[in-house]
Amino acid sequence: MPDKQDKIEKQTKVGILWNTMSRVVGTFGQFIGGIFIARLLGPEEMGVFAMGMMVIGFATKFGEFGFHMGLVQRKDEVTAKHINSLFVMDLVFKIALWIIVWFSSPYIAQFFNEPQLLDAMPVIALYMVLECFSMTPLTLLRREMDFKSYSIIITAERLLVIPLAIVFALFGFQFWSLVYSKLIGVIISAIMAIHKTRWVPALRFDSQAGKELFSFGSMVFLRNLFRYGADNVDYFFIGRYLGTAQFGFYERAFQIMKLPQRRITRSINSVVFSTFSRIQDDPKRIRRAFRKLVLAISLVSYPLMAGLAFLAPIMVPVLYGEEWRPTVFPLQAMCIAGILRSIDPFLNSVLTATGYVRTTVYRRAFEFVVVGAAAYYGVQYGIDGVAIAISVAALLVMVVMVQMVTSASEITWGDYLFSQLPGLITSAGMVAIMYLVQLGLGHWIDPMGAVMLIILTIVGGGAYLGLHFMFRFKRVTELVRELSGDTKGGLGKLRKKWNKLRKAIPAFRTT
C-alpha cells in the first residue's frame, strides 16, 4: 500500500509539472497570438466567432453526460468495452446535436441579430463532432495518469491553432480564420492522441458498460449543464441586448483574464481529479493534499490576477490598440472575480472524486441562478455593469461552495482561508509597490506608455519574490523545499539522459 501511495503521489507531482509547463507555454503563445489576431480582425469579427462558440459550448453540454469523467473516476478495471462504448455514446450524441444546430441556425442568427451566424453555425458545430475522436484517447491518458503525453498533445493543438488563424486572417478570411484553425487543430489533436494510445475508433457498444458509465455520468451531466450556463449567462445577455461589438470587448476581457488564471488552475485540476479519485477513501490524505493545492494555486494565481488588474489600463491600449479600451474595466472586475474563483475547481474535484456529485449539481444550479440574476441586472448598465454584478455573485457563490465542501469532508474553513494568506498578503504588497513606482516615475515617463508597462511588470515580479523572501512564510518554505527535492530528482534524470546522448553521438564528445 505505501508503494502504491508513493507512486500516486509521484505521478501527481509529475502530472502537475507537465500540465503546468504545457499551460504556461500555451498561455504565452495564445497571449501573443491573441494580440496579432485582435489587431487583424477587430471586436465585431471576434465577437461573431465567440457567439458561435458559446452556442456550440452550450449544445455540447447536452451531449456530455460525464462519461469521460466516469471512466477516469471508475475504481474497477476499464476494458475495451467501456472505451468503445464511451466513444459510441459520445459520437452519437454529438452528431445528433450537430444536426439540431444546423437546422436551428436561422433562429440563432435571428436571436442574436447576427446574419453571419446563419452560415457559420453548421461549420462551427463540426468541432464538437471531430472532438469525439480526441476526447476518448485523451481520457485514457488521464485515466493512466500519463500527463506528459496528455500535455504535449494539448499544447501542440493550441500552438498550431494560433499561427493558422493568423495566416488565414492575413489572407482575408475574417472571422472564418478562427473557425478553420479551430477545426484543423482538433483534427491534429485526435491523430496524435490515437497514435499515442494505440486505440482504434470502433463502433462497438456494450449496454452493460454504457450503463456503468451512465450511472456516474448522469449527475455530472446536470452539473456541467448548470456550470456552463453559469459561466456563459453573462455572454447570453450581452449578445442579446448589447450587440456584437460589446460582446467582442467583453469576451476579449474574459479571454485575457482566463489565460493566466484558468489555464494554470485547470492544468493542475486535471491532475487533481485523477489523484483524488485514487485516494477517495482516505479523507486525511485528501485534506493534506487540499491544503497544499490551495497554497500553491494562491501563490501563482493571486499575483497574476492582481498584477493584471493593476496593469490593465496600460496593457490593453498598448498591446491591443485604442479601439479595445472598453475592455479595461470589465477585465479589472473579472480579475477580482478570478481571485475569488481560483480555488473553485478544486472544491468541485474534492466533491466529485469522493462521490458527492449530486452536491455539485445543487451548487452549480445555485450558481446559475445567482449569476443569471446578476447578469440580467447588470446588462442594463452595459458591460461594466455586468462585470461588477458577476464579481459580487462570485463572492456569494464562493462562500456557499466552501460551506458545502466543509460539510461533506474533513476539510475546514481554516484549511481554505489560512492556506491563501501568503498569496494574498504578498500580492497586495506587490500592487502597492507597483503603484508607488508608477507614481514616482510618472513625472519622467509616460504613465500609460509601453516603457512604463515593461518597468511595472519587472518591478511587480521582483517585488513579489522579494516580499516572500522577507516574510518567509513557513508553509511556503516547506512547499518550496518539497518541490525543490522533486525538481532535483527530475533534473538528475535529465542529466543522465544528456550524458547518454553525448556518448551516443560522436559530435557531442568534444563538447
N, C-alpha and C positions, 0 to 999 in steps of 0.2 A: 504493500500500500504506500509506504513512504516513497518508494521509487517511482510509482505512478504519479503521486502528487508532485514530486520534483520535476518529472517530465512535463506535466501540465503547466507548472509554473514557468519552466524554461521555455516551452512553446509559446506561452502567453507573452513573455518578455520579448522573444524573438519576433513574434507576430506584431506586437506594438511597435517595435523598432522599424520593421519593414513597412508597415502601414503608414507610420508617421513619415518616413522618408518618402514614400510614394505620394502622400498628400502634400508634403512640402514642395516637392518637385512639380506636381500637378498644379498646386495653388500658384506657384511662381509663374508657371507657363500660362495659366489661364488669366492671371492678373495682367501680365504683359500683353498677351494676345487680346484680352478684352479692351485694352486701351486702343489698339490698332483698329479692332472691329467697330468700336464705338465711334471712332473718327471717320471710318469709311461708310458706315450705314446710317447712324443717327438715331434719335429716340423713337420715331414713328415706326421705322422698319424693324428695329429690335423689339418694339412693343408688339407688333403683329406676331412675330415668332414666339414671344413669351406667352401671348394669349393662346396660341395654338398648343404649346407645350403644357400650359395649365389645364386645358381641356383634356388633353391626352393623359396627363397625370391623373386627373380625376377619374377618367374612364378606366384607366389601368387598375385603379384600386378595386373596381368591381370584379376584376379578374384575378386579383391577388387574395387568395383565401389563406395566406400564411403557410402554404405548402412548403416553401423553401425553408422557412424558419422551423417548421415541424421536422424537416429532415435533419437540420442541424441539432435541434434540441432532443431528438429521439435517443432514449437510453439504449434500446435494443439494437441489434445488428441491422445495418442497412443493406438490402440486397438489390440486385439488378431490377427486380420487380418494382421496388419502391422508386428507384431512379427513373425508370422508363414511365411509370405511372405518373410521376411528378411532371415529366416533360409533356406527356399527352394532355393532362389536365390543363396545364399552363397554356399549351398551344391552342387547344380547342376554345378556351375562354377568350384568348387574345384575338383569335380570328373572328369570333362572334362579335367582339367589341369593335374590331376594325370595320366590319360591315355596318354596324349600328352608327358609328361615327360618320362613315361615308354617306349614308342616307340622311344623317342629321345635319350635314354641312350647311345647307341653306338656312336652317333655323339658327345654327350657331353664328353664322355671319350676320344674320338679321339681328340677333340678340345684342351682339357687341357693336353693331353698326359698322362693320368692317368687311367690305366686299371681297378683299383678298383671301379671307378665310374660306370662302366657298371652294376655291380650287386647292388651297393649301392643306386643308384638314385631312383629306384621304391620303395624301402623301406623307404628312407628318405622322399619321396614325400607323403607318407601316413600321415605325420604330418599335412599337410595343410587340408586334409580331416577330420581328427579327430578334428582339431581345430574348425571346424564349430560348434561342439556340446558345446564348451565352450564359443565361441565368442558371441553368441546371448544372453545367460543369463548374461554374464558379461556386455554386452552393456545395458541390462535392469537395472543392478545395478548402472551403471554410469548415466543413464537417471534419476533414482530416487535419485541420489546423495548419495547412500548408499556405501560410500567409505570405511567404516570399513569392511564390508563383502568382498568387492572387493579386498581390500589389503590383507586380511587374505588368500583368495583363491590364489592370485598370489604369495604370499610369500611361502605358503605351497608347491606349484608346484616347485618353484625354489629350495627350501631347500631339496625337495625329490629327484630331479634330480641329485644333486651333489653326495650324498653317493652312489646312484645307479650306477653312472658312475664309481666311484672309485672301487666298488665291482666287476663290470663287467671287469674292466681293470685288477684287481688283478687275475681274473680267465682266463686272456689271450684273451679277446675278441677284443683287439686292438681298432681300431677306431670305431668298432661296439658298443663299450661300450657307446660312446656318442650318437649313433643313438637310441639304445634300451632305454636308460634312458630318452631321449627326448620324445619318444613315450609314455612311461609309465606315464611320468609327465603330458602330455596334457590330457590323459585319466582321471587321478585323478582330474585334474582341472575341467574337464567337469562334472564329477559326483558331485563335491562339489557345483559348480555354479547352476546346475539344481536343486539340493536339496534345495539350499537357496532360489531361486526364485519361486520354485514350478511350474516351466514351464516344460511342457512335449513336447519334439520334435514332431512336427506333419507336415506331408507332405501336407499342405493346402496352396494354393497360390491364392491370390486375385489380379487381374490385376490392379485395381484402386489403391490399397495400394502399389503395386510394382511400379507403375508409379510415385506415390508421393515420394517414397524413391529415385527412379532413377533420378528425376529432380534435386535433390540436389547432388546426388552421382556421376553423370557423370563427373562433373568438379573435384570433389575430386579424382576420378579415375585417371584422367590425371595428377593431381598434385602429387599423390602418386607414379605414374609410373616414373615421372621425378625425384622425390625425391629419390626413391630407386636407380635409375640409377646414380644420383649424389653421393650418399653415397657409392656405390659399384663399380663405374667405375675403381677406382684405383685397387681394387681386381681383376677385369677382366683383366687388362693389366699385372699385376704381375703374375697371374695364367697362363696366356697365354705365356708370354715371359721369366719369371724368374724361374718357376718351383715350385714344391710342398713345398720344404724346405723353400725357400724365402717367399712363401705365408704364411707358418706357422709362421715365425718370424714376418712378418708384421701384420698378423691377431692377434697374441698374444699381440703386442704393442697396437693395437686398442682396444682389449678387456680390457687390464689393464687401459687404459685411460678412456674407456667408463664406467667402474664400478662406480667410484665416480661421474663423470660428468653427463653422460646421465641418470643414474639411478635416481639421485636426481632431475634433471631437469624434467624428464618425470613423476616422482611421483607427482610433483606439476602441470605439464601441463595437465595431465589427468583430474585434478580437475578444472583447469582454463578454459578449453574449455567448460565444462558444465556450469560453472559460467557465463562466458562471453555470452553464448547462452541465459541465463536467463535475462541478463541486456543489451542485444544488442541494445536496443532502448534508452539507457541512456549514451551518449558519455562521459559526465563528470565523471560518476562513473567508466567507463572503464579506463579513463585516470588516475584517482587516484589509482585504483587497479593496473594498469600497473607500476606506479612509485614504489609502494611498492614491487611488484613482482621482478622487476629488481634489486632493492636494496637487497632484501632477497637472490636472486639467486647469485648475485655477492659476497655477504658476505660468502656464503657457497662454491660456485664452484671455485672462483678465488684462494683462498689459497690452496685448494686441488690440482688444476691443477699446480699452481706454485711450490708447495712443491713436487709434484710427478715428475715434470720435473727436479728439482734440485737433488732429491734422486735417480733418475733412474739409474745412473752409479753404484751405490752401491746396490740398491734393487734387480735389475734383476739377477746379478750373485749370490748374497747371497740366494735369495729365490727360484729362478728357476734353477740355475746351470749355469756353464760357457758356456754350449752349446747354451744358449739363449742370449748370449751377443750381437749378431747382432740386437737384439730388442731395444737396448738402444736408439740410435739416433732417429729412427722413433718415439719412444714413446715420446721423448722430443719435437720433432716437432709437434706431434699430440696434446700434452698438450697446446702448444701455440695456435694451431688452435681451441682447445677446449675452451679456454678462449674467443676467438673471437665469437664462435658459441653458447656460453652458453645461451644467451638470444633468440637465433633464434626460438626455438619452440613457445615462447610466442608471437613473432611477427606474426607468422602464425596463432596462435589461435585468435588473435585480428581480423585479416582479415577474417578468416573462419567463426568465430562465428557471425560476424556482416554482413555476406553475400557477402564479397568480395572474393569469392572462385576463380573466374576467374583470379583475380590479382595474387593469389598464384600460379596458373598454369604457368603464364608468368614468375614469379620469379624462379620457380623450373626448367623450361625449360632453362632459362638463366644460372642457376647454373650448370645444367647438361652439357651444352656446355663448360662452363669455366673450370669446374673441369675435364671434359674429356680431354680437350686440355692440361691441366696442367699435368695430369697423363700420357698421351701419351708422352709428352716431358720428364717428369721426369724419366720414366721407363728406359730410355737409360743410366741413372746413378745409377741404382739399386734401392733398397727400400729406401735408404736415399734420393735419388733424388726425388722419388715420394712423400715422406713425406714433403720435402721442398716445392715442387710445390703445393701440396694441401693446405699447410698453407698460401701461398701467395694468392691462389684462394679464400680461406675462407675470407680474408680481403676484397677483392673486392666484393664478394657476400654480405657480411655484410653491406657494405655501400649502395648497391643497395636496399637491403631489408628494411633497416631503412627508406630510402627515400620513398619507396612505402607505408609504414605504416603512415608516417607523411603526405603523400598526401591524404590518404583515411580516416584519423581520426583526432581527435583533439590532438593526441599525438605529441610532438615536439622533435627535436633533443636534446634539453636541458633535457627533461624528460629522454631520453635514456642515455645521457652521464653523467650528474651530479649524477644520481642515482647510477652509478658504481664507482664513485670516492673513497668512503670509502673503498670498497673492493680492488680496485687497489692499493691504497696507502699503506694500511696495508699489503697486500700480498707481494708487493715489499720490504717493510721493513723487513718482516719475512724472505724472501730469503737472504737478506743482512746479517742479524744476523746469520742465519744458516751457511752461507759461512765463516763468521769470526770465528765462533765456530769451524768449521771443520779445518780451517787454524791453529787455536791456539792449538787444541788438536791433530793435525796430527803428532806432534813430539813424543807423548807418546802412541797414539792408532792408530792401523791400519786404515788409512783414508778410506779404501774401505772394511772394515770388518763389521760383524754383530753388534758389540758393537757400532761402530760409527753410524750405521743406526738407532739403538734404541735411542741413545743420540740425534741425529739430529731431529728425529721425535718428541721427547718430547720437545726439545728446540723450534722447529718450532711452535708447538701448543701453548706453553707458550708465545712465542714472539708475536704471532698473537693476542691473547687475551690481552696481556699487552699493545700493541700498540693501541688497541681500547680503553682501559681504559685511556691511556694517551691523545689521541686525543679527545675522547668523541664527536664524530660527532653527530650533532643534530638529523639528520634523523635516525641514528642508535638507538639513545637513545629513540626516540619516538616509533620506531618499537619494540624495546625490551620491553618497558613499555606496549604497546598494547598486545604483545604476552604473557607477564607475567600475565596480567589480565585474558586472556583466559585460560592459564595453571592453574591458581589458581582455576578457576571455574571447570576445569576438575579434578583437584586433590581433590577438595571438594566432587565431585560426587563419586570418587573412595573411599574416606574416609568413606562416608555414606554406600557404599556397603560393605566395610570391617567390619564396625560396625554391620551391619545386619548379616553378615556371622558369626561373633563372637557370637552373640546372638543365632543364629540358631544351631550352633554346640557346644555342651557342652564342648568339649576338649579345645576350644578356650577361654572359660570364665575365665580360670585361668591364661591366659597369659596377 
